[in-house]
Amino acid sequence: MEAQLLEVGAVGTAAAGAAAVAAGAYHALRWQLINRRIRRFVAGDRPAVPVPLSPSAGAERADAGTQFAASLNRRLTRSSLGATAQLSITRAGLALKPSELILLQIAAACAAAILGFLLLPRVPDALRFAIAAGVGLLGFLAPLFALHQRARSRQKQFEKQLPPAIDSMAGTLQAGSTLPQAMEIIAREMHPPISREFRRVLREVELGLSFTDALANLVHRLPSSDLLLVTSAISIQNRVGGDLAEILRSIAHTVRERLRIRGEINVLTAQGRYSAYIITALPILLFLYLYFTKYDYIAQLFLPGLPRMLLIGGIAGIALGYFSMKKIVAIDV
């Protein structure tokens, strides 16, 4: 039985390695084709190189791989899973495709499941497979969690840049410039992410999208209440008129006050947040310590019946306590 389990682990490891190699080859091939197209575009005035009538086998394989990747991206984009992945990627500010994110999730799930299976050799087989499946699910969700954390960090950075950007827009408007010109100055002179997002708004307007729809897309990419206040003021001013510069100055003052209050709340709730982290980590670390040092003592929890139910109830209680404490200290401003 142990030999069979080792064979299963070896096959799984090989499959995960093959998936990782395939993903790396896909990325390398995609960037090679993009670089080739860029070189052809830049060197457009050079003498044309005669192209053979019959393409080589390598080019055929590259075209087939590119077509397969494009077809997979189209199918994933139309699905709800692909739309969710694309929204997470956009909010995180990364240049990925839904298919790449899903392949990364699958590779992380396989690696986490195999690792969880191999690290628990003395656990009963049924429980061992269940733990490996749970760890694999966590590995599948880990890239989404990383994207969520990056999106939150990017949104916080954007909100910190928003008050000086609003002041700059108000000053430019008061000097007689138009709103697109004010946004162009921000896109040219400020740092990302606000410069990149404002530049994207301007490009969408240049491609024929209305200014209101472009601002709505900006709020969709960065779901910030402060940004919603700014875009709403701009949309209303475009419909009914008014002194937009003065409105933006009052909004900048409001946003600064909200940021100040949020900072004070984060300081006051720091003890509760770190208490949630410590109280959640303590039983997990104690369990791992007893498992690797005194397995005979902790093995009673793996017995079928009431001990196993107590183990499951303890895990559920830890998760419930963590989310309850996080909800208590979460205060919206």
N, C-alpha and C positions, 0 to 999 in steps of 0.2 A: 504493500500500500504506500509506504514512504517513497519507494522508487517511482511509482506511478505519479505521485504528487510532485516529485522532483522533475519528472519529465514534463508534466503540465506547466510547471514554473519555467522550465527552460524554453518550452515552445512559446509561452506567453512573452518571455523576455525577447526571444528572437522576433516575434511578431511586432512588439513595440519598437525594437530597433529597426526593423524593416520599414515601419511606418514613418519613423523619424528620418531615415535615409531618403525615403520617397518624398517627404515634405521638403527636405533640404534640396533635393534635385529639382523639385518643382520650382522653388524660389530661385535657384541658380539659373534654370532655363528661362524663367520669365524675365529676370533682369538682363540676361544676355540678349534676348530678343528686343527688349526696350532699348538697350544701349545700341544695338545694331540699327534700329530705326532712327534713333537720334543722330548717329553718325551719318546716315544717309541723308537726313534732312539738312544737317550742318554743311555737309560737303556736296550740296546740290549743284554748285557751279563747276565741279571738277568733271573731267571727261568720264563719260559713262563707261562702265565696265561691262563687256558682253556677258550676258547671263546665259548659261546653257539651257537648251530647250527641255531637257529631261532633268528634273530636280533629283538631288542625291537622296539616299535613304535616310541620312541624318536629318535633312530638312523636312522630309515627309513625317518622320517621327516627331520633330519639333512642332510642325503644323498640327498633327493629330493631338499632341499633348496640349497645345494652346487651345484648340477647339474643344477638347474635353473639359479643360479648366473653365473656359467661357460658358459652356453649357451647364456645368455644375454651379457656377456662380449665378446664372440666370434662374435656375431652378430653386436655389436657396433664397435668392432675393424675393421670389414670388411667394415663398412660404412664410408662415408666421415665425418659425425659428430663425430663418435668415433675416427677416425684418428686425426681430429683437436683437440679433447679433450685430446687424448694421447700425442700429441706434446706439448700442453700447460702444461700438468702435468709434462712431462719430463724436459722441460726447467725450470719449477719452482722448480725442485728437490724434488718433493713430491712422497710418496709411495701410490698413489691412482690408482683406475681403472676408465676407462671411464664411466662405469655404475654408480659408486659412485658419480662422478662429475655431471652427468646428473640428478641423483636423487636429489642431493643438489641444482641444478639449479631449478628443478621443485618445490621443497619445498620453496626455496627463492621466486620464482615467485608467488606461492599461498599466502604466507605470506604477500608479498608486495602489491599484488592486494587487499587482504582483508583489510589491514591497510589503503591503499589509499581510499578504498570505505567507511570505517567507519569514517575516519577523515573529510569527506566532506559531512555532512548530509544536508546542506542547498543548495547545488548545484543541478540544474535540473538533472533528472534521466539519460537522454541520455548523457549529458556531464559527469555525475558522473561515468557512466560505461566506457566511453572513457578514462577518467583520470585513473580509476582503471586498465584498460587494459594497458595503457602506463606505469604506475608504476609497474605492473606485468612484463612487458617486461624488464624494468630496473632491477628488481629483478632477472630475469632470466640471464641477462648479468653480474650481479654483481660478481658472482664467477669467471667468465672468466676475468673480469677486475682485480680482486684480484690476480689471477694467473699471469696475465701479469705484474702487478707491482712487484710481487715477483720474476718473471723471470728477469725483468730489474735490480732489486737490486742484484740478484745473478750474473748476467752478469757483472755488475760494480765491484762487489767484486772480481770476477775472473780476470778481466782486471787489477785490482790493484795488484793481486798476480802474474800476468804473468811475469813482468820484473825480479824479483828475481828468479823465477822458470827457466827462460831462462838462466840467469847467472849461476845458479846451474847446469843446463844441460851442458852448455859450459865448465864449470870447470871439470865436471865429464868426459866428452868426451876427454878433453885435458889430463886428467890423465890416459887415456888408456881404459876406460870402454866403453861398447856399449850403444847405445841409449836406448834400453829397461831397462838396468841397471840404467841409469840416470833417466828415468821416474819412476822406482821403488823407487828410493831415494826420489823423490818429493812426490810420493803417500804415502810414509811411514813417512816423516818428516814434511810436510807442512800441513796446516789446510784446511778444506773444504772451498769452493767447488772444488778447483783445485786438491786436493789430491784424492777426490772421482772420478773426471772425468778422471784423468790419470790412476787410478787403473782400471776403467772400460775399458779404451783403452787396457791396458795390458791383462785383462781377455778376451776381444774379440779376441786378437791375439792368446792367448793360446787355444781358442776354434776353431781356424782354419781360422780366418779372416785375410786377408792381412793387413800389417801395414798401407798402403795407405787408404784402406777402413775404417779401424778403426779410422784413423785421420779424414776422411771425415764425419764419424758418429759424431765425437766430434764437428766438425764445425756445423753440423746440429743441435746438441743439444744446442750449444752456438754460435749463429750467430754473431761472433765478427770479425771485419776487422783485428784487431791485431792478433787474433788467426789464421785467414786465412793466414796471412803473414807467421806465423811460420810453419804451416802445409804445405804450398806450398814450403817453403824452404827445409823442411825435405824430401818431396816427390821428388823434383828435385834432391837433393843430393843423394837419393837412386838410381836414374836412371843414373845420369851422374857422380857422385862422387864430391869430393872437400873437402875443410876444413870446416866442418860443425860447429866446435866450433867458428871459427872466424865469420862465417855468423850469428850465433846465437847472438854473442856479439853485432854486428852492429844492428841486429833487436831489441835487448833489449834497446839499446840507442834510436832507432826510436820510440819504444813504450813508453818509458819514456817521450820523448818530446811531443808526441801526448797527453798523459795524462796531462802533464803540460798545454798545450794549451787548452785542454778541460776545465780544471779547471778555467783558466782565462776567457774563454768564458762564463762559467756558472756564474761567478761573474758579468761580464759586462751585461749579459742579465737577471739578477735576477729581476730588476725593471720591465721589460716587462712581465715576467712570472707572477709575483705577481699582476701586474696591471690587467692581464687577469682574475685571480682568483677573485679579488675584484670587478671589473666591472661586472663580471657575477653573483656574489653572491648578489650584492646590490639590483637589481630589484626583485630577488626571495624573499629575506628577507623582502623587503618592501611590496610585495604582500601578504606574509603570515601574516605580522603584521596588514595590513588593513583588511584581511579576518577575523581574530579573534577579532579585536577591532571595526572596522567600516564596518560591512558587507554590510549595505545598500549602502555605497559609492562604494564599489568594485563590488557589484552585477550587476552593469550596464554592466560590461564586459561579463556576462554570457547570456545576451539577444541574441536571434537569429538575424541573419542578419549581419550588419556591425560591431557591437561591438564584436561579437564572432570572426569574421574574423580578427579584430584588435588584439584580444588576441592571436590567432594562429600565426599571423604575428610577434607579439612581441616575442613569444617563439622561432620562427624560427630565428629572428634577433639576439637574445641572443646567440643561439647556433652557428650561423654563425660568429658572432663577436669573440666568444671564440676561435673557431678553427682557425680563421684568425690570431688572435694575437699569438697563439701558433705556427703557421706556420712561422710567421715573425721572431720570436726569436729562431727558431730551426736552428742551424748552424752545419753542418756536418764537421768533421775534418778528 
